[in-house]
Amino acid sequence: MKITQVEPQKSKGRFNIFLDGQFAFGADEDLVVDNRLVIGKEIAQEDLGKILQEAEVGKLMERMYRLFNIRQRSEKEILDYLKNLSFKRKLKGQEEISLIICTTTVGQLKKKGLINDKEFARSWIESRSKKRGKKLIKMELLQKGISRDIVEDILNDSNHFNKVSEEQVAENLLQKKVKVWKNLPEMEMKKKSTDFLLRRGFEYPVAKLTIEKLLKKE
């Protein structure tokens, strides 16, 4: 098969590749350069499969860049996204995304430093620890597919939790609520305060200590 046409797409850095006069696949600039996809080049059948795989990965990487522009993602989130995308393709009668394509895409993202579960966990903790207790943050990270060892290490070594105690975070959150509940009977206010802090992911001893501290101030 011979490349008969290479035309730019509307998307910057992407090209349509035509073989023997027929559109064959879309390719990003790296794929075009690395494989010298120029007009007149002959492509053997055994090489075409590899090039098509690389083209599919390149197309998926464009999606990934848009996702990571919104926020950082864990490896599990990316794998779940690709599985969901593959399922949607299946429903439309399109070819599903193969396991090797998913694995290669994740590998590329790791190579570029976009997937890094340690950095993801650290960033998540820093952004959530002002309004969440360690218990809830830990549960959220485990649901994101972050390994228990990474979660424990970073939670124990978190700069935020070293500078500001969990009790102080709980107190800051509860102070606003106590002002609303100040006219309630003490037992009812204690129950509401306890439920509130437990929902926010604080352990019971932290909640109890915080409530007692605030009541003394009141």
C-alpha positions as CSV (number, residue, x, y, z in Angstrom):
1,M,0.0,0.0,0.0
2,K,1.2,3.5,-0.8
3,I,0.5,6.8,0.9
4,T,-1.2,8.9,-1.7
5,Q,-2.2,11.9,0.4
6,V,-1.4,13.6,3.7
7,E,-3.8,16.4,4.6
8,P,-4.0,18.5,7.8
9,Q,-7.1,18.1,10.0
10,K,-8.8,21.0,11.6
11,S,-7.3,19.9,14.9
12,K,-3.8,21.4,15.1
13,G,-1.0,18.8,14.8
14,R,-3.2,16.0,13.3
15,F,-3.3,14.7,9.8
16,N,-5.5,12.5,7.6
17,I,-3.5,9.7,5.9
18,F,-4.8,8.2,2.6
19,L,-3.6,4.8,1.3
20,D,-4.1,4.0,-2.4
21,G,-6.5,6.9,-2.8
22,Q,-8.7,6.0,0.2
23,F,-8.8,7.6,3.7
24,A,-7.0,5.1,6.1
25,F,-6.5,6.7,9.5
26,G,-5.8,9.9,11.4
27,A,-2.4,10.5,12.8
28,D,-0.8,13.0,15.2
29,E,2.4,14.9,14.3
30,D,4.6,12.5,16.3
31,L,3.3,9.5,14.4
32,V,3.8,11.1,11.1
33,V,7.4,12.1,11.9
34,D,8.4,8.9,13.7
35,N,7.1,6.7,10.8
36,R,7.9,9.1,8.0
37,L,4.3,9.0,6.7
38,V,4.9,11.0,3.5
39,I,3.4,10.8,0.1
40,G,4.8,8.0,-2.0
41,K,5.9,5.8,1.0
42,E,5.1,2.1,0.7
43,I,3.6,0.6,3.9
44,A,3.8,-3.2,4.3
45,Q,0.7,-5.0,5.6
46,E,2.6,-6.2,8.7
47,D,3.6,-2.6,9.6
48,L,0.1,-1.2,9.1
49,G,-1.3,-2.9,12.2
50,K,1.4,-1.4,14.4
51,I,0.9,2.1,12.9
52,L,-2.9,1.8,13.3
53,Q,-2.4,1.0,17.0
54,E,-0.1,4.0,17.5
55,A,-2.7,6.1,15.7
56,E,-5.4,5.0,18.0
57,V,-3.3,5.7,21.0
58,G,-2.4,9.2,19.6
59,K,-6.1,9.9,19.2
60,L,-6.9,8.9,22.7
61,M,-4.0,11.0,24.0
62,E,-5.8,14.1,22.6
63,R,-8.8,13.2,24.8
64,M,-6.5,12.6,27.8
65,Y,-4.9,16.0,27.5
66,R,-8.3,17.6,27.6
67,L,-9.2,15.6,30.7
68,F,-6.0,16.6,32.5
69,N,-6.5,20.2,31.6
70,I,-9.6,20.0,33.8
71,R,-8.0,18.3,36.8
72,Q,-5.4,15.6,37.7
73,R,-6.6,12.0,37.4
74,S,-5.6,8.7,39.0
75,E,-4.7,5.7,37.0
76,K,-8.0,4.0,38.0
77,E,-10.0,7.0,36.8
78,I,-8.3,6.9,33.4
79,L,-8.8,3.1,33.0
80,D,-12.5,3.5,34.0
81,Y,-12.8,6.3,31.5
82,L,-11.4,4.2,28.7
83,K,-13.6,1.2,29.6
84,N,-16.6,3.5,29.5
85,L,-15.6,5.0,26.2
86,S,-15.1,1.5,24.8
87,F,-18.6,0.5,26.0
88,K,-20.1,3.5,24.3
89,R,-18.4,2.6,21.1
90,K,-19.8,-1.0,21.4
91,L,-23.3,0.4,21.8
92,K,-22.8,2.4,18.6
93,G,-21.6,-0.7,16.7
94,Q,-18.0,0.7,16.6
95,E,-14.8,-1.2,17.4
96,E,-14.1,-1.4,21.1
97,I,-10.8,-0.2,22.6
98,S,-8.5,-3.2,23.0
99,L,-6.6,-3.9,26.3
100,I,-3.3,-3.3,24.6
101,I,-4.5,0.2,23.5
102,C,-5.6,1.0,27.0
103,T,-2.3,-0.3,28.5
104,T,-0.2,1.7,26.0
105,T,-2.2,4.9,26.6
106,V,-1.8,4.6,30.3
107,G,1.9,3.9,29.8
108,Q,2.3,7.1,27.7
109,L,0.5,9.1,30.3
110,K,2.9,7.8,33.0
111,K,5.9,8.5,30.8
112,K,4.8,12.1,30.3
113,G,4.3,12.4,34.1
114,L,0.5,13.0,33.8
115,I,-0.4,9.9,35.7
116,N,1.3,9.8,39.1
117,D,-0.9,8.4,41.9
118,K,1.4,9.7,44.6
119,E,1.2,13.3,43.3
120,F,-2.6,12.8,42.8
121,A,-3.0,11.7,46.4
122,R,-0.9,14.6,47.7
123,S,-2.8,17.1,45.7
124,W,-6.2,15.6,46.7
125,I,-5.2,15.7,50.4
126,E,-4.0,19.3,50.3
127,S,-7.2,20.5,48.6
128,R,-9.7,18.5,50.7
129,S,-8.1,18.6,54.2
130,K,-9.5,22.0,55.0
131,K,-13.0,20.7,54.9
132,R,-12.7,16.9,55.5
133,G,-11.4,14.6,58.2
134,K,-8.7,12.0,57.4
135,K,-11.2,9.2,57.5
136,L,-13.3,10.6,54.6
137,I,-10.2,11.7,52.6
138,K,-8.8,8.2,52.9
139,M,-12.0,6.6,51.7
140,E,-12.2,9.0,48.7
141,L,-8.6,8.2,47.7
142,L,-9.2,4.4,48.0
143,Q,-12.3,4.8,45.8
144,K,-10.0,6.6,43.3
145,G,-7.9,3.5,43.1
146,I,-4.9,4.8,45.1
147,S,-3.2,2.0,47.0
148,R,-3.6,1.8,50.7
149,D,0.1,2.1,51.3
150,I,0.3,5.4,49.3
151,V,-2.7,6.8,51.1
152,E,-1.3,6.0,54.6
153,D,2.2,7.3,53.8
154,I,1.0,10.6,52.4
155,L,-1.7,11.2,55.0
156,N,0.8,10.6,57.8
157,D,3.3,12.9,56.0
158,S,0.9,15.5,54.8
159,N,2.2,19.1,55.2
160,H,-1.3,20.4,55.9
161,F,-2.0,17.9,58.7
162,N,1.4,18.6,60.2
163,K,0.8,22.4,60.2
164,V,-2.9,22.3,61.2
165,S,-4.2,19.6,63.6
166,E,-7.2,17.6,62.6
167,E,-8.9,19.0,65.7
168,Q,-8.4,22.5,64.5
169,V,-9.9,21.7,61.1
170,A,-12.9,20.2,62.8
171,E,-13.2,23.2,65.1
172,N,-13.1,25.6,62.2
173,L,-15.9,23.8,60.4
174,L,-18.0,23.4,63.5
175,Q,-17.8,27.0,64.6
176,K,-20.1,28.2,61.8
177,K,-22.7,25.5,62.6
178,V,-22.7,26.1,66.4
179,K,-23.7,29.7,65.8
180,V,-26.8,28.4,64.0
181,W,-27.6,25.8,66.7
182,K,-26.7,27.9,69.7
183,N,-30.3,28.2,70.9
184,L,-30.9,24.4,70.8
185,P,-30.9,22.3,73.9
186,E,-27.4,21.1,74.7
187,M,-28.0,17.4,74.0
188,E,-29.6,18.2,70.6
189,M,-26.7,20.5,69.7
190,K,-24.2,17.8,70.7
191,K,-26.0,15.2,68.5
192,K,-26.1,17.6,65.5
193,S,-22.5,18.5,66.0
194,T,-21.4,14.9,66.3
195,D,-23.4,13.8,63.2
196,F,-22.0,16.7,61.2
197,L,-18.3,16.0,62.0
198,L,-18.7,12.2,61.5
199,R,-20.2,12.9,58.0
200,R,-17.2,15.1,57.3
201,G,-14.9,12.1,58.0
202,F,-13.7,12.9,61.5
203,E,-13.2,10.0,63.9
204,Y,-15.5,10.0,67.0
205,P,-12.8,10.9,69.5
206,V,-11.8,14.0,67.4
207,A,-15.5,15.0,67.1
208,K,-16.1,14.5,70.9
209,L,-13.0,16.6,71.8
210,T,-13.9,19.4,69.4
211,I,-17.5,19.6,70.6
212,E,-16.4,19.7,74.3
213,K,-13.9,22.4,73.5
214,L,-16.4,24.6,71.7
215,L,-19.1,24.2,74.4
216,K,-16.6,25.4,77.0
217,K,-15.9,28.5,74.9
218,E,-19.7,29.1,74.6
